Amino acid sequence: MKTSAERLAVLGCAGLVAVTVAGCGSVTDAVKGDSGTSITMGTTALTSALDPAAAYDSGAWLLLRNTFQSLLAFPAASSTPSPDAAQSCEFTGGEATQYHCTMRAGLKFSNGHPLTAADVVYSIERTKKINDPNGPAGLLSSIKAVEAKGDNEVVFQLTAPDATLPAKLAGPAGAIVDHQVFPADKVLSNDQMVGSGPYRFDSVETMSGGKNLGKVVLVPNDKYTGDAKLRNNKFTVKYYDKPADLKTALDKGDVDLTDSSLEPNTAAQMRSDQQGGKTDFQVVEGDSNDTRSLAFNTKDATAGNAAVRRAAAQLIDRKALARDVFARTVQPLYSMVPAGVSGHSNAFFDQYGDQDAAKAKKILSDAKVQMPVKLTLTWGRSRAGSAEADALKKQLEAGGLFEVTVQQEADWGAYKKGWNEGKYQAYIVGWYADYPDADNYIAPLIVGGGVFHNGWDDNRISGKLLPDGLKQADRGAAAPGYTQVQQIVAENVPLIPLFQNKAFYAARSSITGVESTVDTTGVFRFWEIGRSGK
């Protein structure tokens, strides 16, 4: 993913056996918003689909987390989901194969239709049935059946133990849709979205000449009865094609704040200016679960050679990439699981250490690989522009072992299609976890070739270690298994972890609440954002 909201957890999630709702806030305060406060946010996290059955990128999830409810949600700074549309949820029985939720009473969608257990069942079955190739249906694959018992109870039967189910249901993959509005077998158009979250969609515009969203306006949902208390009465999200365009919009006052989309050197300079008292902007720095990797098409004649991939891993200099290209707005990553998440290890450093051309040459020589290895490196979008791919090219060509051709596919849809069809040899990808758990940084990326279609799988991982990990309701207890998984990945190198981002949110000095929502969950809560000095 993603796809491109930021969600880094301090601890593994879904260790919860039972969750019960806390006291509710004032419904009146929650839905009316702070009168007269309109906020505009800018992002380069482009997206084209808002229907929860088809939306599976950060640009869409940024909106869906604020406009739809799920049974559960991640509270601020928590790695454990709590009830949202549910009153309580719990696993029942000896293993994590049956999950039971009791709904809150009196829930309504923004159009006034009642929200009941039947809508929950409809939503889950609909996403699985549509099975959009770019959607989140895969997150629900462990659900064998879901049943409504009356209006207020939902029971999930699972195909196998899945202790991460609560975390999966807490994201937009578990978004509850109105069965009277959303068709059962096809995706609903973006201008017809209806949810039950704190905001409702007021208008949706696309970029000129394309399908990507350009501007979305949200207003308070007066039917919402949850806990969020809105500090604004309108929240607009504007999408920009390039980080430079977003910075220009911020400077001109077209947006009040940005997400972590600014070009790295720009974010670093703004932070420095703030610390020196040279700017009216504020920069809030936080953790991010956005990881970046170099993926290989293991079915390709060249990239399919494990020795080639190992040699590449031996040549990558993550510290230089973080320092010289990203102005220390990222931190080197030697693990599929980011630092701070239970299950993190330094498997790639343990296997390869620092950049060493001599060791890389020996790997290739021992495998009788002709040098220089001709390799095409493809990239799509990057906060650093072409500098990221150019730096990787330079690193791989150290010692004359590789001859790298860099190419860009700037169209996001075409880029995804390219890796789906196996057109690339090596390609740069980003991953934004669906939920803060080690399993979600591993399984989607490597089981059966993963979402980036690298063609690699290892039965020790997909058939044993990952299924065993899903039996552990105590997610910390599952960490040793995930460490073993990463050792296997480091030995075979279907992908090379490069770095994990730090989050830098820039805002005008009058904007309040940003620091309250930039946390380890990666959920950006629009309702926390306000304005001082009105």
Secondary structure, 3 states (H helix, E strand, C coil): CCCCCCCCCCCCCCCCCEEECCCCCCHHHHHHCCCCCEEEEEECCCCCCCCCCCCCCHHHHHHHHHHCCCCEECCCCCCCCEECCEEEEEECCCCCCEEEEEECCCCECCCCCECCHHHHHHHHHHHHHHCCCCCCHHHHCCEEEEEEECCCEEEEEECCCCCCHHHHHCCHHHCCCCCCCCCCCCCCCHHHCCCCCCEEEEEEEECCCCCCEEEEEEEECCCCCCCCCCCCCEEEEEECCCHHHHHHHHHHCCCCEECCCCCHHHHHHHHHHHHCCCCCEEEEEEEEEEEEEEEECCCCCCCCCHHHHHHHHHHCCHHHHHHHHCCCCEEECCCCCCCCCCCCCCHHHHHHCCCCHHHHHHHHHHCCCCCCEEEEEEECCCCCCCHHHHHHHHHHCHHHCEEEEEEECCCHHHHHHHHHCCCCCEEEEEEECCCCCHHHHHHHHHHHHCCCCCCCCCHHHHHHHHHHHCCCCCHHHHHHHHHHHHHHHHHHCCEEEEEEEEEEEEEECCEECHHHHCCCCCCCCHHHCEECCC
